[in-house]
């Protein structure tokens, strides 16, 4: 039920991943309101686990949370701080050519810069954790991660189920 991740695509350091991941479709009346996807990857000391929520365009980030991590207290654990995670809202995962572009900046993101739509501010003193988050985002939104799924969803948007879901 799992697949080996080719070494050249394994930015997140997973080695293997499940062939199936749960995804959550949030409906508002009859339209898709959010798509929530699990992400994970190797951090400095252990695996980092989180969820990312995308707007209906399947590119704009509406929210991010890391719910399990063992990064260095006071440094890498900044990935769980609300004020840092709030920066993710409105950022974009892919550029206009469909390439994964989201990343943590090396410093403060300059509003209006060419990369401002795709970056959040650096994590002071937590370069290894920032690189780990960049790597997990590159993997999960790349060709071996969710990218084919998201392309298929754009081509064939889901319809809200009718009746109770069992």
N, C-alpha and C positions, 0 to 999 in steps of 0.2 A: 504494500500500500504506500510505498515511498519511492522516491527516485533519487539517484545520485546527481548532485549538482556538478556540472563540469567545472573544473578548477578555474578556468578563465572567466567564469560567470559567478563564482562564489564569493562575491565581495563581502557578504555578511558572515562568512566563516561557518556555514552550517554543515557542509559535507553532504548531507541528505535532507530532504524535506518531504513532508506528506504530499501525496498526489492531490489531496483534497484539503481545502481550508474553508471554515465556515465564513460566510460573508453575510452581512446584515443589511437588508433593504428597509429603509424607513420611509413610510408613505405618509403623505399629507393629502388627505382626501384621495383623489385618484391619480396623483402624480408622485413620482419618486422625489423625496425630499433630501435624503442622504444615503450614501453607501458607506458602510463601516467595514474596514478590512483589518484583520490582525497582521501585525508585523513583528519580527523578532530577529535578533542577530547577536553575535558575540560582542560583549562589552570588554572593559578592561579586566574585570574579575569574574564575570559570569555572563549568562545570557540576559539580554534586555528584551522585555516583552511589552508590546503596546498595541493600541488601536488608533487608526487614523480614519477620520470621517471626511468624505468628499462630497462636494456639492453635486447637484444633478448633471453638471457638465462633465463629471468624472475626471476633473483636472484641478479644480480649486479646492484647497483644503479648508474645511469648516471647523476642524478641531483635531487635536492630537492628545493622547495620554499615554504615559508609560506606567504600567501598573505593577511591574516587577523588575527590579534591578538591584545590583549590589555594587554600584559604583562608589567611588571614594566619597565619604561624607564631606559635605562642604565644597566639593569640587564637581565630580561627575554626577552626583545626585541632583545637580541643578536641572537635569532633564525632567525632573518631576515637579519643578516649581511653576506654579500657575502663571506668574508674570512672564516667564520665558516661553511657556507653551502658548500663551495668548498671541505671541508673535506669528505663530503658524497660520492663524486664521487669515484667509484671503490670499495666502501664497499659492503658487501654482507648482504642480509636480512636473509637467511636461512643457517644453517650449513649443513653438508653432510648427516645428517639423516632427513633433511627437517623441523627442528625445527626453529621457529623464534629466531634469535640471535642478531639482530641489537640493539644497545643501545648507549646512551651517557655515556661515561666513567665517573668515579669518579674523574679523574685527566687528565693528559696528556697521550695520547695513546703512548705506547712504540712501535716503528717500530719493526716488527719481533716477537712481543709477540704472544701468542696463541690466543688472542682476537683481534689483530690489524685489521683483515679482517672485523670485525663486529662492530667496535666502532669508534666514533669521540670524540674529546676532550671535557672535561667538560665545562659547562657554569659557569664561576666564579661568585659566589654570586646569582645564579639563580637555586638553587636546585629544587624548586617546579616546575618551568617551564621545567627543564631537565627531571624530573620524569614524567611530563605530556606528553612530547614528547615520552619518552620511552613507556609509557602506550598506547598512540595512535598507535605507531608502533606495539606493541605486539598485540593489538586488531585487527587492520586492516590486519595484515599478519598472524593472527591466524585462527583457525578453524571456527570461526563465521564471519570472515572478508573475505579477498580475497584469502586465502589459497586454498579452494576448486576450485575456478575459475582458479587460476594459475596452479594447478595440471591438470585440464582439458585442459588448453591451451598447456601445455607441451605434453600431450598425443595426442592431436588433434590440431596441430598448425594451426592458421588461414591462409587463403589464401587471397591475395590481391584481392579486388573486381575489376571486369572488368566493365569498363564504368563509367559514372557519378554516384555518390552516391546521392540518393534523400532522 
